[in-house]
Amino acid sequence: MSNFTLDLAQSELKIILEGLIELEQKMARICETSDDEDEIADYGNDLIEVRLLIKPLKEKAVAQYGEQILNFSRESL
């Protein structure tokens, strides 16, 4: 397997994390609510891969920028 290196600003990383977390939630909802076994299998396999991607990305992001990197709220402070 080859590697792909990407250099991101904090704001860019936050956008990617938010998108991946929303995708993870959508896939999990489909797996929980679908009656179609093929759909559940397809989304379930993709969900595993998304979770394997998100976990180290979140850990590295929090280590670099703190827990605030995972705050996606649009409410004003």
KERO-119376 format. One line per field, with one value per residue: residue number from 0; x, y, z of N, C-alpha, C in turn; residue in one letter. Coordinates in nm, 3 decimals. Layout:
<sites>
resi <- c(NUM / ...) .
nx <- c(X / ...) .
ny <- c(Y / ...) .
nz <- c(Z / ...) .
cax <- c(X / ...) .
cay <- c(Y / ...) .
caz <- c(Z / ...) .
cx <- c(X / ...) .
cy <- c(Y / ...) .
cz <- c(Z / ...) .
resn <- c(a / ...) .
</sites>
This chain:
<sites>
resi <- c(0 / 1 / 2 / 3 / 4 / 5 / 6 / 7 / 8 / 9 / 10 / 11 / 12 / 13 / 14 / 15 / 16 / 17 / 18 / 19 / 20 / 21 / 22 / 23 / 24 / 25 / 26 / 27 / 28 / 29 / 30 / 31 / 32 / 33 / 34 / 35 / 36 / 37 / 38 / 39 / 40 / 41 / 42 / 43 / 44 / 45 / 46 / 47 / 48 / 49 / 50 / 51 / 52 / 53 / 54 / 55 / 56 / 57 / 58 / 59 / 60 / 61 / 62 / 63 / 64 / 65 / 66 / 67 / 68 / 69 / 70 / 71 / 72 / 73 / 74 / 75 / 76) .
nx <- c(0.084 / 0.057 / 0.147 / -0.012 / 0.056 / -0.066 / -0.089 / -0.248 / -0.429 / -0.548 / -0.820 / -0.901 / -0.862 / -1.052 / -1.291 / -1.279 / -1.282 / -1.537 / -1.703 / -1.640 / -1.725 / -1.999 / -2.063 / -2.002 / -2.202 / -2.433 / -2.403 / -2.410 / -2.671 / -2.815 / -2.739 / -2.858 / -3.130 / -3.215 / -3.385 / -3.283 / -3.066 / -2.839 / -2.783 / -2.724 / -2.494 / -2.319 / -2.304 / -2.221 / -1.963 / -1.831 / -1.863 / -1.699 / -1.447 / -1.448 / -1.455 / -1.210 / -1.045 / -1.119 / -1.057 / -0.761 / -0.713 / -0.869 / -0.745 / -0.483 / -0.544 / -0.661 / -0.444 / -0.271 / -0.421 / -0.602 / -0.911 / -1.104 / -1.097 / -1.279 / -1.521 / -1.799 / -1.997 / -2.209 / -2.297 / -2.282 / -2.037) .
ny <- c(-0.117 / 0.219 / 0.544 / 0.861 / 1.187 / 1.471 / 1.813 / 2.016 / 2.309 / 2.415 / 2.488 / 2.364 / 2.094 / 2.069 / 2.094 / 1.863 / 1.664 / 1.713 / 1.650 / 1.376 / 1.269 / 1.325 / 1.164 / 0.913 / 0.897 / 0.901 / 0.663 / 0.477 / 0.515 / 0.422 / 0.152 / 0.078 / 0.114 / 0.008 / -0.241 / -0.395 / -0.642 / -0.652 / -0.382 / -0.309 / -0.464 / -0.354 / -0.078 / -0.123 / -0.236 / -0.019 / 0.163 / 0.058 / 0.103 / 0.385 / 0.447 / 0.342 / 0.522 / 0.767 / 0.747 / 0.753 / 0.999 / 1.183 / 1.153 / 1.247 / 1.507 / 1.618 / 1.597 / 1.780 / 2.022 / 2.040 / 1.968 / 2.139 / 2.130 / 1.942 / 2.058 / 2.142 / 2.322 / 2.589 / 2.794 / 3.118 / 3.238) .
nz <- c(0.000 / -0.085 / 0.042 / 0.102 / 0.145 / 0.307 / 0.358 / 0.581 / 0.680 / 1.004 / 0.991 / 0.755 / 0.815 / 1.015 / 0.868 / 0.710 / 0.910 / 1.021 / 0.802 / 0.765 / 1.008 / 0.998 / 0.777 / 0.883 / 1.082 / 0.922 / 0.775 / 0.985 / 1.078 / 0.855 / 0.858 / 1.098 / 1.052 / 0.808 / 0.615 / 0.423 / 0.355 / 0.187 / 0.149 / 0.412 / 0.451 / 0.257 / 0.336 / 0.596 / 0.568 / 0.448 / 0.654 / 0.853 / 0.738 / 0.724 / 0.995 / 1.072 / 0.945 / 1.060 / 1.339 / 1.396 / 1.274 / 1.419 / 1.669 / 1.620 / 1.538 / 1.770 / 1.944 / 1.826 / 1.802 / 2.011 / 2.193 / 2.089 / 1.814 / 1.743 / 1.783 / 1.625 / 1.628 / 1.527 / 1.671 / 1.815 / 2.045) .
cax <- c(0.000 / 0.135 / 0.100 / -0.043 / 0.076 / -0.145 / -0.061 / -0.372 / -0.444 / -0.641 / -0.958 / -0.926 / -0.874 / -1.181 / -1.395 / -1.269 / -1.330 / -1.682 / -1.762 / -1.623 / -1.810 / -2.136 / -2.073 / -2.006 / -2.334 / -2.530 / -2.387 / -2.455 / -2.818 / -2.862 / -2.720 / -2.952 / -3.271 / -3.247 / -3.432 / -3.217 / -2.941 / -2.729 / -2.752 / -2.659 / -2.359 / -2.239 / -2.278 / -2.146 / -1.822 / -1.778 / -1.861 / -1.577 / -1.333 / -1.456 / -1.416 / -1.065 / -0.983 / -1.149 / -0.996 / -0.627 / -0.719 / -0.917 / -0.643 / -0.375 / -0.597 / -0.676 / -0.309 / -0.211 / -0.499 / -0.688 / -1.048 / -1.183 / -1.098 / -1.396 / -1.642 / -1.850 / -2.113 / -2.209 / -2.351 / -2.185 / -1.996) .
cay <- c(0.000 / 0.342 / 0.651 / 0.990 / 1.287 / 1.591 / 1.920 / 2.090 / 2.410 / 2.371 / 2.507 / 2.262 / 1.967 / 2.072 / 2.068 / 1.721 / 1.586 / 1.728 / 1.572 / 1.233 / 1.232 / 1.323 / 1.045 / 0.798 / 0.894 / 0.865 / 0.520 / 0.403 / 0.523 / 0.330 / 0.015 / 0.054 / 0.127 / -0.057 / -0.380 / -0.458 / -0.703 / -0.613 / -0.243 / -0.310 / -0.519 / -0.256 / 0.037 / -0.170 / -0.247 / 0.117 / 0.224 / 0.010 / 0.175 / 0.525 / 0.453 / 0.319 / 0.646 / 0.876 / 0.731 / 0.815 / 1.138 / 1.258 / 1.150 / 1.338 / 1.644 / 1.662 / 1.613 / 1.900 / 2.145 / 2.036 / 1.918 / 2.237 / 2.092 / 1.857 / 2.136 / 2.185 / 2.409 / 2.716 / 2.892 / 3.219 / 3.221) .
caz <- c(0.000 / -0.088 / 0.130 / 0.045 / 0.248 / 0.284 / 0.453 / 0.597 / 0.784 / 1.107 / 0.942 / 0.653 / 0.887 / 1.086 / 0.768 / 0.674 / 1.024 / 1.032 / 0.694 / 0.792 / 1.122 / 0.947 / 0.693 / 0.975 / 1.144 / 0.819 / 0.747 / 1.103 / 1.076 / 0.751 / 0.908 / 1.208 / 1.013 / 0.681 / 0.613 / 0.308 / 0.402 / 0.098 / 0.181 / 0.543 / 0.432 / 0.184 / 0.423 / 0.712 / 0.529 / 0.432 / 0.787 / 0.920 / 0.680 / 0.765 / 1.136 / 1.078 / 0.901 / 1.154 / 1.471 / 1.409 / 1.232 / 1.536 / 1.774 / 1.581 / 1.536 / 1.909 / 1.998 / 1.767 / 1.815 / 2.127 / 2.176 / 2.014 / 1.672 / 1.724 / 1.810 / 1.496 / 1.653 / 1.457 / 1.764 / 1.857 / 2.185) .
cx <- c(0.089 / 0.070 / 0.079 / -0.033 / 0.003 / -0.116 / -0.184 / -0.360 / -0.546 / -0.786 / -0.995 / -0.946 / -1.008 / -1.295 / -1.395 / -1.320 / -1.482 / -1.752 / -1.754 / -1.713 / -1.957 / -2.160 / -2.084 / -2.145 / -2.442 / -2.523 / -2.437 / -2.608 / -2.876 / -2.851 / -2.822 / -3.097 / -3.310 / -3.297 / -3.366 / -3.080 / -2.820 / -2.685 / -2.677 / -2.515 / -2.269 / -2.202 / -2.196 / -1.997 / -1.758 / -1.767 / -1.736 / -1.456 / -1.331 / -1.411 / -1.266 / -0.987 / -0.999 / -1.068 / -0.856 / -0.626 / -0.765 / -0.811 / -0.530 / -0.421 / -0.610 / -0.538 / -0.245 / -0.285 / -0.590 / -0.830 / -1.135 / -1.193 / -1.221 / -1.527 / -1.689 / -1.972 / -2.097 / -2.268 / -2.243 / -2.159 / -2.039) .
cy <- c(0.124 / 0.446 / 0.779 / 1.091 / 1.415 / 1.691 / 2.009 / 2.198 / 2.358 / 2.381 / 2.402 / 2.124 / 1.958 / 2.040 / 1.920 / 1.633 / 1.594 / 1.645 / 1.423 / 1.187 / 1.230 / 1.200 / 0.920 / 0.786 / 0.852 / 0.715 / 0.435 / 0.402 / 0.426 / 0.186 / -0.020 / 0.047 / 0.050 / -0.200 / -0.461 / -0.510 / -0.665 / -0.470 / -0.234 / -0.360 / -0.417 / -0.136 / -0.003 / -0.183 / -0.109 / 0.189 / 0.183 / 0.087 / 0.322 / 0.539 / 0.430 / 0.443 / 0.756 / 0.866 / 0.794 / 0.962 / 1.227 / 1.265 / 1.247 / 1.483 / 1.699 / 1.684 / 1.743 / 2.027 / 2.150 / 1.991 / 2.011 / 2.203 / 2.005 / 1.927 / 2.196 / 2.276 / 2.540 / 2.827 / 2.992 / 3.206 / 3.333) .
cz <- c(0.000 / 0.003 / 0.053 / 0.158 / 0.209 / 0.394 / 0.462 / 0.704 / 0.884 / 1.058 / 0.838 / 0.717 / 0.958 / 0.988 / 0.730 / 0.787 / 1.036 / 0.924 / 0.718 / 0.906 / 1.080 / 0.859 / 0.779 / 1.037 / 1.045 / 0.790 / 0.863 / 1.109 / 0.973 / 0.797 / 1.017 / 1.161 / 0.888 / 0.703 / 0.503 / 0.352 / 0.317 / 0.128 / 0.314 / 0.530 / 0.363 / 0.272 / 0.545 / 0.683 / 0.513 / 0.566 / 0.864 / 0.868 / 0.720 / 0.910 / 1.154 / 1.033 / 1.005 / 1.283 / 1.479 / 1.368 / 1.348 / 1.644 / 1.744 / 1.583 / 1.678 / 1.973 / 1.950 / 1.805 / 1.938 / 2.091 / 2.093 / 1.865 / 1.641 / 1.756 / 1.678 / 1.509 / 1.577 / 1.544 / 1.802 / 2.006 / 2.270) .
resn <- c(m / s / n / f / t / l / d / l / a / q / s / e / l / k / i / i / l / e / g / l / i / e / l / e / q / k / m / a / r / i / c / e / t / s / d / d / e / d / e / i / a / d / y / g / n / d / l / i / e / v / r / l / l / i / k / p / l / k / e / k / a / v / a / q / y / g / e / q / i / l / n / f / s / r / e / s / l) .
</sites>
